[in-house]
Amino acid sequence: MTTYTATFRTADTWATHEIDADTPEQALEQAQALAEADDGTLDWCTYDPASVPLEEIEIDGPAGESDVWQSDELGLRLAAGDLLEALELAVQVLNTAPRFKVPALETDSYKIAAICDQALARAKPAMP
């Protein structure tokens, strides 16, 4: 059995806890159960994060083995820059290509470009 260090992170605080397990995946499962139990076992560095959702659990082993869990929200935030760049490129392509129908979606390329433009406007509001 190996002792792994589990690091629990929210947007505002973090905690660590030692976990004995055979693999990093098993340590991650135990860490997730520990976080869900929320029984005061974790010693958070600044305050009780009860009102802030858990965003990440990272498992580190003594020989460099690791595993990680991230919330869907954190994954979206981490991918936001790449998604924004891809959406901007998609709009350029859709606006450059001749209009084409997308029967499976009951729409066309211009309508898809307009939806993308709306999303970009929400993601990058104009500066006053």
N, CA and C atoms as a LAMMPS dump frame, in Angstrom:
ITEM: TIMESTEP
0
ITEM: NUMBER OF ATOMS
384
ITEM: BOX BOUNDS ff ff ff
-5.0000000000000000e+02 5.0000000000000000e+02
-5.0000000000000000e+02 5.0000000000000000e+02
-5.0000000000000000e+02 5.0000000000000000e+02
ITEM: ATOMS id mol type element x y z
1 1 1 N 0.845 -1.168 0
2 1 2 C 0 0 0
3 1 3 C 0.901 1.245 0
4 2 1 N 0.446 2.285 -0.691
5 2 2 C 1.2 3.525 -0.839
6 2 3 C 0.438 4.666 -0.189
7 3 1 N 1.168 5.621 0.37
8 3 2 C 0.532 6.814 0.928
9 3 3 C 0.561 7.911 -0.131
10 4 1 N -0.628 8.369 -0.508
11 4 2 C -0.791 9.433 -1.498
12 4 3 C -1.229 10.708 -0.795
13 5 1 N -0.86 11.838 -1.373
14 5 2 C -1.333 13.124 -0.872
15 5 3 C -2.458 13.59 -1.769
16 6 1 N -3.615 13.796 -1.163
17 6 2 C -4.768 14.324 -1.884
18 6 3 C -4.87 15.813 -1.578
19 7 1 N -4.919 16.624 -2.626
20 7 2 C -5.101 18.056 -2.462
21 7 3 C -6.489 18.411 -2.973
22 8 1 N -7.287 19.021 -2.113
23 8 2 C -8.652 19.412 -2.415
24 8 3 C -8.651 20.917 -2.66
25 9 1 N -9.272 21.374 -3.756
26 9 2 C -9.268 22.799 -4.069
27 9 3 C -10.666 23.314 -4.377
28 10 1 N -10.942 24.51 -3.85
29 10 2 C -12.106 25.288 -4.255
30 10 3 C -11.549 26.551 -4.899
31 11 1 N -12.416 27.476 -5.268
32 11 2 C -11.946 28.735 -5.847
33 11 3 C -11.174 29.552 -4.827
34 12 1 N -11.445 29.355 -3.533
35 12 2 C -10.891 30.225 -2.499
36 12 3 C -9.968 29.559 -1.49
37 13 1 N -9.961 28.251 -1.416
38 13 2 C -9.199 27.595 -0.36
39 13 3 C -8.757 26.211 -0.791
40 14 1 N -7.963 25.564 0.041
41 14 2 C -7.483 24.22 -0.267
42 14 3 C -7.22 23.47 1.035
43 15 1 N -7.126 22.155 0.894
44 15 2 C -6.79 21.281 2.021
45 15 3 C -6.027 20.085 1.462
46 16 1 N -5.212 19.475 2.303
47 16 2 C -4.539 18.238 1.909
48 16 3 C -4.866 17.157 2.922
49 17 1 N -4.737 15.922 2.476
50 17 2 C -5.018 14.782 3.353
51 17 3 C -4.222 13.591 2.823
52 18 1 N -3.613 12.843 3.713
53 18 2 C -2.875 11.64 3.327
54 18 3 C -3.856 10.473 3.214
55 19 1 N -3.701 9.693 2.137
56 19 2 C -4.593 8.564 1.878
57 19 3 C -3.743 7.347 1.528
58 20 1 N -4.008 6.221 2.181
59 20 2 C -3.339 4.964 1.871
60 20 3 C -4.179 4.175 0.88
61 21 1 N -3.565 3.8 -0.238
62 21 2 C -4.283 3.06 -1.282
63 21 3 C -3.265 2.303 -2.129
64 22 1 N -3.764 1.389 -2.945
65 22 2 C -2.891 0.606 -3.821
66 22 3 C -2.545 1.35 -5.115
67 23 1 N -3.469 2.204 -5.597
68 23 2 C -3.242 2.92 -6.857
69 23 3 C -3.709 4.372 -6.704
70 24 1 N -3.249 5.261 -7.579
71 24 2 C -3.739 6.636 -7.545
72 24 3 C -5.25 6.717 -7.779
73 25 1 N -5.759 5.821 -8.627
74 25 2 C -7.204 5.819 -8.902
75 25 3 C -8.001 5.471 -7.646
76 26 1 N -7.517 4.502 -6.87
77 26 2 C -8.185 4.148 -5.617
78 26 3 C -8.086 5.304 -4.615
79 27 1 N -6.939 5.967 -4.59
80 27 2 C -6.78 7.119 -3.699
81 27 3 C -7.75 8.225 -4.087
82 28 1 N -7.947 8.431 -5.383
83 28 2 C -8.887 9.452 -5.839
84 28 3 C -10.31 9.101 -5.425
85 29 1 N -10.681 7.825 -5.555
86 29 2 C -12.02 7.385 -5.119
87 29 3 C -12.214 7.654 -3.63
88 30 1 N -11.203 7.339 -2.824
89 30 2 C -11.3 7.587 -1.381
90 30 3 C -11.385 9.089 -1.096
91 31 1 N -10.63 9.888 -1.837
92 31 2 C -10.65 11.336 -1.641
93 31 3 C -12.015 11.91 -1.99
94 32 1 N -12.613 11.418 -3.067
95 32 2 C -13.949 11.892 -3.446
96 32 3 C -14.972 11.533 -2.367
97 33 1 N -14.875 10.327 -1.824
98 33 2 C -15.788 9.928 -0.75
99 33 3 C -15.573 10.792 0.487
100 34 1 N -14.329 11.103 0.787
101 34 2 C -14.011 11.955 1.929
102 34 3 C -14.6 13.354 1.742
103 35 1 N -14.482 13.895 0.545
104 35 2 C -15.034 15.222 0.257
105 35 3 C -16.557 15.214 0.34
106 36 1 N -17.18 14.141 -0.149
107 36 2 C -18.639 14.052 -0.115
108 36 3 C -19.154 13.907 1.314
109 37 1 N -18.404 13.197 2.164
110 37 2 C -18.828 13 3.552
111 37 3 C -18.828 14.317 4.316
112 38 1 N -17.866 15.202 4.003
113 38 2 C -17.79 16.529 4.616
114 38 3 C -18.017 16.458 6.128
115 39 1 N -17.238 15.596 6.793
116 39 2 C -17.426 15.377 8.231
117 39 3 C -16.413 16.125 9.094
118 40 1 N -15.739 17.122 8.516
119 40 2 C -14.77 17.896 9.279
120 40 3 C -13.376 17.297 9.294
121 41 1 N -13.165 16.213 8.581
122 41 2 C -11.856 15.559 8.54
123 41 3 C -10.816 16.434 7.852
124 42 1 N -11.243 17.154 6.816
125 42 2 C -10.304 17.976 6.063
126 42 3 C -10.016 19.274 6.802
127 43 1 N -8.744 19.623 6.875
128 43 2 C -8.302 20.842 7.543
129 43 3 C -8.063 21.902 6.473
130 44 1 N -9.106 22.669 6.163
131 44 2 C -9.016 23.688 5.121
132 44 3 C -8.104 24.812 5.585
133 45 1 N -7.328 25.382 4.666
134 45 2 C -6.282 26.34 5.035
135 45 3 C -6.829 27.676 5.517
136 46 1 N -8.019 28.08 5.105
137 46 2 C -8.493 29.406 5.517
138 46 3 C -9.836 29.383 6.224
139 47 1 N -10.768 28.607 5.777
140 47 2 C -12.111 28.615 6.361
141 47 3 C -12.889 27.397 5.89
142 48 1 N -14.077 27.245 6.421
143 48 2 C -14.937 26.137 6.01
144 48 3 C -15.535 26.459 4.64
145 49 1 N -15.25 25.653 3.62
146 49 2 C -15.708 25.954 2.267
147 49 3 C -17.11 25.425 1.961
148 50 1 N -17.928 25.252 2.96
149 50 2 C -19.241 24.631 2.745
150 50 3 C -20.063 25.345 1.675
151 51 1 N -19.908 26.657 1.543
152 51 2 C -20.712 27.389 0.567
153 51 3 C -20.028 27.507 -0.798
154 52 1 N -18.81 26.984 -0.91
155 52 2 C -18.06 27.061 -2.16
156 52 3 C -17.862 25.642 -2.681
157 53 1 N -18.235 25.384 -3.933
158 53 2 C -18.117 24.007 -4.432
159 53 3 C -16.679 23.557 -4.621
160 54 1 N -16.465 22.288 -4.407
161 54 2 C -15.165 21.665 -4.655
162 54 3 C -14.922 21.662 -6.159
163 55 1 N -13.733 22.122 -6.578
164 55 2 C -13.435 22.209 -7.997
165 55 3 C -12.439 21.166 -8.479
166 56 1 N -11.558 20.714 -7.567
167 56 2 C -10.515 19.803 -8.021
168 56 3 C -9.988 18.972 -6.859
169 57 1 N -9.672 17.717 -7.165
170 57 2 C -8.933 16.849 -6.25
171 57 3 C -7.747 16.312 -7.043
172 58 1 N -6.554 16.549 -6.522
173 58 2 C -5.342 16.069 -7.172
174 58 3 C -4.657 15.06 -6.263
175 59 1 N -4.28 13.933 -6.824
176 59 2 C -3.607 12.866 -6.082
177 59 3 C -2.154 12.801 -6.533
178 60 1 N -1.242 12.841 -5.566
179 60 2 C 0.19 12.728 -5.864
180 60 3 C 0.785 11.602 -5.027
181 61 1 N 1.566 10.738 -5.696
182 61 2 C 2.24 9.642 -5.005
183 61 3 C 3.724 9.901 -4.881
184 62 1 N 4.395 9.137 -4.043
185 62 2 C 5.816 9.349 -3.8
186 62 3 C 6.703 9.073 -5.019
187 63 1 N 6.248 8.274 -5.94
188 63 2 C 7.049 7.955 -7.133
189 63 3 C 6.572 8.737 -8.361
190 64 1 N 5.804 9.81 -8.124
191 64 2 C 5.335 10.636 -9.228
192 64 3 C 4.022 10.189 -9.835
193 65 1 N 3.42 9.097 -9.316
194 65 2 C 2.122 8.685 -9.826
195 65 3 C 1.089 9.735 -9.43
196 66 1 N 0.099 9.919 -10.306
197 66 2 C -0.893 10.943 -9.999
198 66 3 C -2.218 10.637 -10.678
199 67 1 N -3.225 11.354 -10.238
200 67 2 C -4.556 11.304 -10.837
201 67 3 C -5.227 12.608 -10.46
202 68 1 N -6.249 12.98 -11.197
203 68 2 C -6.928 14.241 -10.891
204 68 3 C -8.395 14.142 -11.275
205 69 1 N -9.226 14.816 -10.488
206 69 2 C -10.637 15.004 -10.802
207 69 3 C -10.876 16.503 -10.824
208 70 1 N -11.65 16.969 -11.82
209 70 2 C -12.027 18.371 -11.897
210 70 3 C -13.531 18.463 -12.129
211 71 1 N -14.142 19.483 -11.531
212 71 2 C -15.565 19.702 -11.759
213 71 3 C -15.788 20.115 -13.208
214 72 1 N -17 19.923 -13.691
215 72 2 C -17.333 20.34 -15.051
216 72 3 C -17.117 21.844 -15.208
217 73 1 N -17.482 22.612 -14.187
218 73 2 C -17.338 24.069 -14.246
219 73 3 C -15.874 24.474 -14.389
220 74 1 N -14.983 23.834 -13.641
221 74 2 C -13.56 24.145 -13.756
222 74 3 C -13.05 23.769 -15.143
223 75 1 N -13.465 22.623 -15.645
224 75 2 C -13.063 22.214 -16.987
225 75 3 C -13.467 23.237 -18.042
226 76 1 N -14.676 23.77 -17.917
227 76 2 C -15.124 24.795 -18.858
228 76 3 C -14.295 26.067 -18.738
229 77 1 N -14.004 26.471 -17.501
230 77 2 C -13.199 27.682 -17.316
231 77 3 C -11.797 27.498 -17.889
232 78 1 N -11.218 26.324 -17.682
233 78 2 C -9.876 26.067 -18.2
234 78 3 C -9.854 26 -19.735
235 79 1 N -10.953 25.557 -20.326
236 79 2 C -11.033 25.441 -21.785
237 79 3 C -11.575 26.705 -22.445
238 80 1 N -12.019 27.677 -21.678
239 80 2 C -12.709 28.845 -22.229
240 80 3 C -11.903 29.571 -23.297
241 81 1 N -10.632 29.792 -23.07
242 81 2 C -9.821 30.501 -24.063
243 81 3 C -9.743 29.756 -25.38
244 82 1 N -9.531 28.446 -25.306
245 82 2 C -9.462 27.635 -26.523
246 82 3 C -10.817 27.584 -27.229
247 83 1 N -11.897 27.467 -26.445
248 83 2 C -13.235 27.433 -27.033
249 83 3 C -13.567 28.759 -27.717
250 84 1 N -13.189 29.857 -27.103
251 84 2 C -13.433 31.17 -27.677
252 84 3 C -12.678 31.322 -28.996
253 85 1 N -11.419 30.919 -29.013
254 85 2 C -10.624 31.001 -30.241
255 85 3 C -11.225 30.128 -31.346
256 86 1 N -11.648 28.921 -30.989
257 86 2 C -12.252 28.018 -31.974
258 86 3 C -13.557 28.588 -32.512
259 87 1 N -14.355 29.196 -31.646
260 87 2 C -15.621 29.781 -32.078
261 87 3 C -15.38 30.964 -33.019
262 88 1 N -14.386 31.79 -32.708
263 88 2 C -14.056 32.914 -33.595
264 88 3 C -13.63 32.414 -34.969
265 89 1 N -12.814 31.359 -35.009
266 89 2 C -12.394 30.781 -36.288
267 89 3 C -13.576 30.175 -37.041
268 90 1 N -14.461 29.509 -36.308
269 90 2 C -15.63 28.898 -36.939
270 90 3 C -16.503 29.967 -37.59
271 91 1 N -16.682 31.102 -36.921
272 91 2 C -17.489 32.19 -37.481
273 91 3 C -16.827 32.715 -38.756
274 92 1 N -15.507 32.876 -38.724
275 92 2 C -14.806 33.35 -39.923
276 92 3 C -15.033 32.394 -41.1
277 93 1 N -14.933 31.095 -40.839
278 93 2 C -15.124 30.103 -41.895
279 93 3 C -16.566 30.118 -42.388
280 94 1 N -17.52 30.155 -41.468
281 94 2 C -18.925 30.156 -41.855
282 94 3 C -19.287 31.401 -42.653
283 95 1 N -18.691 32.53 -42.314
284 95 2 C -18.993 33.771 -43.032
285 95 3 C -18.233 33.883 -44.35
286 96 1 N -17.206 33.082 -44.544
287 96 2 C -16.42 33.105 -45.777
288 96 3 C -16.978 32.127 -46.805
289 97 1 N -17.439 30.999 -46.328
290 97 2 C -17.95 29.96 -47.224
291 97 3 C -19.329 30.357 -47.748
292 98 1 N -19.677 29.883 -48.936
293 98 2 C -21.044 30.11 -49.412
294 98 3 C -22.043 29.456 -48.461
295 99 1 N -23.208 30.038 -48.384
296 99 2 C -24.254 29.511 -47.512
297 99 3 C -24.54 28.058 -47.879
298 100 1 N -24.642 27.212 -46.827
299 100 2 C -24.975 25.815 -47.073
300 100 3 C -25.981 25.339 -46.036
301 101 1 N -26.815 24.412 -46.485
302 101 2 C -27.841 23.863 -45.603
303 101 3 C -27.25 22.77 -44.722
304 102 1 N -27.843 22.638 -43.523
305 102 2 C -27.486 21.573 -42.593
306 102 3 C -28.804 20.865 -42.234
307 103 1 N -29.249 19.97 -43.127
308 103 2 C -30.561 19.342 -42.95
309 103 3 C -30.73 18.596 -41.626
310 104 1 N -29.684 17.959 -41.142
311 104 2 C -29.798 17.189 -39.898
312 104 3 C -30.16 18.09 -38.719
313 105 1 N -29.789 19.366 -38.815
314 105 2 C -30.101 20.321 -37.736
315 105 3 C -31.234 21.264 -38.122
316 106 1 N -31.78 21.058 -39.314
317 106 2 C -32.857 21.908 -39.827
318 106 3 C -32.461 23.384 -39.786
319 107 1 N -31.274 23.67 -40.293
320 107 2 C -30.772 25.043 -40.295
321 107 3 C -29.799 25.206 -41.453
322 108 1 N -29.105 26.356 -41.479
323 108 2 C -28.08 26.576 -42.493
324 108 3 C -26.877 27.267 -41.849
325 109 1 N -25.815 27.406 -42.629
326 109 2 C -24.563 27.939 -42.098
327 109 3 C -24.7 29.38 -41.601
328 110 1 N -25.546 30.192 -42.234
329 110 2 C -25.702 31.586 -41.79
330 110 3 C -26.38 31.656 -40.424
331 111 1 N -27.361 30.799 -40.198
332 111 2 C -28.037 30.788 -38.893
333 111 3 C -27.086 30.303 -37.798
334 112 1 N -26.25 29.328 -38.134
335 112 2 C -25.261 28.845 -37.163
336 112 3 C -24.263 29.959 -36.846
337 113 1 N -23.815 30.688 -37.867
338 113 2 C -22.886 31.811 -37.646
339 113 3 C -23.527 32.871 -36.756
340 114 1 N -24.812 33.127 -36.941
341 114 2 C -25.504 34.127 -36.113
342 114 3 C -25.561 33.685 -34.648
343 115 1 N -25.795 32.413 -34.41
344 115 2 C -25.799 31.889 -33.036
345 115 3 C -24.406 32.027 -32.425
346 116 1 N -23.385 31.715 -33.217
347 116 2 C -22.003 31.86 -32.742
348 116 3 C -21.693 33.32 -32.419
349 117 1 N -22.149 34.236 -33.267
350 117 2 C -21.934 35.667 -33.017
351 117 3 C -22.588 36.101 -31.707
352 118 1 N -23.778 35.588 -31.429
353 118 2 C -24.453 35.918 -30.162
354 118 3 C -23.645 35.407 -28.977
355 119 1 N -23.129 34.202 -29.073
356 119 2 C -22.328 33.637 -27.993
357 119 3 C -21.052 34.451 -27.786
358 120 1 N -20.416 34.853 -28.89
359 120 2 C -19.209 35.674 -28.788
360 120 3 C -19.511 37.025 -28.147
361 121 1 N -20.644 37.602 -28.472
362 121 2 C -21.025 38.888 -27.889
363 121 3 C -21.213 38.762 -26.381
364 122 1 N -21.753 37.638 -25.931
365 122 2 C -21.902 37.422 -24.477
366 122 3 C -20.553 37.164 -23.812
367 123 1 N -19.656 36.48 -24.537
368 123 2 C -18.361 36.131 -23.963
369 123 3 C -17.405 37.318 -23.951
370 124 1 N -17.567 38.218 -24.896
371 124 2 C -16.667 39.365 -25.025
372 124 3 C -17.496 40.646 -25.157
373 125 1 N -18.109 41.096 -24.058
374 125 2 C -18.941 42.295 -24.159
375 125 3 C -18.098 43.504 -24.58
376 126 1 N -18.752 44.415 -25.295
377 126 2 C -18.083 45.629 -25.764
378 126 3 C -17.689 46.492 -24.56
379 127 1 N -16.528 47.101 -24.657
380 127 2 C -16.056 47.992 -23.594
381 127 3 C -16.734 49.359 -23.771
382 128 1 N -17.109 49.999 -22.654
383 128 2 C -17.762 51.324 -22.768
384 128 3 C -16.805 52.389 -23.262
